[in-house]
Amino acid sequence: MSEFAIPRYNYAAQFPGLADEVVPRIAALLERGDYIRGPEVGEFEARFADFLNVRSVVGVNSGTDALILALEALGVGPGDEVIMVANTWHSTALAAVRVGARPVLVDCTDSGHLLDLDQVESAVTPATKALIAVHLFGRTADMDRARQLCRAHGLHLVEDCAQAVGARWAGERVGGLGDAGCWSFAPAKNLAAAGDAGAVSTNDAELAERIRLLGHFGQPAQNEHLLLGHNSRLDTLQAILLLHKLPLVDAWNAERVRVADAYRTGLAGLPIRFQDAGKPGEHVQHLFQIRVAAGVRDPLLAALRERGVDAVVRYPVPLHLQPAFGYLGYGEGAFPVAEALARETLCLPIRPDLAPADADYVCRTIREHLIDAGATH
Ligand SMILES: *Cc1c(COP(=O)(O)O)cnc(C)c1O
């Protein structure tokens, strides 16, 4: 149970049919014993490939591993550079480092909060091997321009889809729009396992086989190691849970959009900006950001939390200002938009089962706080 009246997550609500459908399959698995590489893994991979309309899906252990394995299988390695946006989750840049490459950061756009594609061109060097487009907060990046830039410069295009299951670009779901789509099914994502889980999606069957090999000790057959691989497979247990949830994702995303629309309407007229949601289908509202003036954000966050609303800041420190990436040599001021978003945004609770009355309460709380705060000046 959450300490908040309006919590950010309600995992229990994600299992309609838990006792009748899910628990018996798990019980059968526990007795069968094929916990790794059981048949449900292949079943989920095939269903998810159908859902995405891609040729292949390979289950792996996490979204971080999906990015690492995709880059490695694409041949990105030491001496190479990988371009990505400064405001993303740690893993996007970490994956480049883990294959021996250097993350090259660019800023994001003020309205979309996504990769500023105008800045990619000047970040390209002879060492650039790949561009990672992150569909951050559930919003699809401009994939026409990303593809055009990658074609023009001979770069691999990797989609970080961790927050964007079901999101579309020009009618097509993300995940098959570049060379590889990287998925996380960590518990907080729109499609979530009960623990760590991930996948790579691709239309390149050879790339898929290479990723499968890399994730299984480089081992095409027992005791035959063709490559130096990893131990990164999707567990059978997680595949069972994901199979149960996959048919529900589109309806859940529609509910998230409903909550987002309620927030946009309920907060209209206040000094608040929102992430540009693009065309219908381009945003699956993994998170819902509001943006206020820098000095307003922290007191507003505190007021919301005090009144039972589990609001949070994603992400308070951009990648280039994290100690771990200090060695890249970017300082304060390198990416002004990403830095402004880190100071000015917060996320309101958003989940498919968030009641309209709860969204109203959140809006009312914000409105009262901003009006009270305004009155004291
Ligand atoms: C969650 C996430 C990841 C990493 O996924 P894990 O499964 O936690 O390793 C990568 N990129 C983004 C944008 C994410 O949100």
PDBQT file of the ligand as one rigid body, heavy atoms in Angstrom, charges set to zero:
ROOT
HETATM    1  C1  LIG A 401      13.667   2.010 -18.197  1.00  0.00    +0.000 C 
HETATM    2  C2  LIG A 401      14.518   2.570 -19.259  1.00  0.00    +0.000 A 
HETATM    3  C3  LIG A 401      15.656   1.904 -19.761  1.00  0.00    +0.000 A 
HETATM    4  C4  LIG A 401      16.256   0.684 -19.117  1.00  0.00    +0.000 C 
HETATM    5  O1  LIG A 401      15.448  -0.353 -18.854  1.00  0.00    +0.000 OA
HETATM    6  P1  LIG A 401      15.783  -1.424 -17.706  1.00  0.00    +0.000 P 
HETATM    7  O2  LIG A 401      14.851  -2.539 -18.052  1.00  0.00    +0.000 OA
HETATM    8  O3  LIG A 401      15.458  -0.792 -16.396  1.00  0.00    +0.000 OA
HETATM    9  O4  LIG A 401      17.200  -1.809 -17.841  1.00  0.00    +0.000 OA
HETATM   10  C5  LIG A 401      16.320   2.447 -20.838  1.00  0.00    +0.000 A 
HETATM   11  N1  LIG A 401      15.927   3.598 -21.390  1.00  0.00    +0.000 NA
HETATM   12  C6  LIG A 401      14.867   4.297 -20.925  1.00  0.00    +0.000 A 
HETATM   13  C7  LIG A 401      14.486   5.563 -21.598  1.00  0.00    +0.000 C 
HETATM   14  C8  LIG A 401      14.140   3.806 -19.830  1.00  0.00    +0.000 A 
HETATM   15  O5  LIG A 401      13.105   4.505 -19.374  1.00  0.00    +0.000 OA
ENDROOT
TORSDOF 0
